[in-house]
Amino acid sequence: MPNPKDLRVGDLVRFISTPEEWSQPGYCIHAMSRRFMKKMILRTWPARVYEIDEWGYPWIRAIFYERGKRHYHSWAVTESTGWRKVLRRI
């Protein structure tokens, strides 16, 4: 399993499934987070890491259009499952 702390600013990340950590007993996830993750899985392009926080976790940004309006989202990649690093084409 990849370690999210190995990601750097500029790396591309593709979400491929909901994280396995979310199905652990006692793990509580907000409904908005589940909806966000489902949208990220359906996207055909990867997200770019734009920041590393003080704990070493990478953050991505996403823009979704709903009813003609933009919705901005930020997400910290803290789980080690459900995503993969995308290698850049040369």
Beta strands, then each sheet from edge to edge (+ up, - down):
strand 1: 12-15
strand 2: 47-52
strand 3: 58-66
strand 4: 69-76
strand 5: 83-86
sheet 1: 4+ 3- 2+ 1- 5+
end
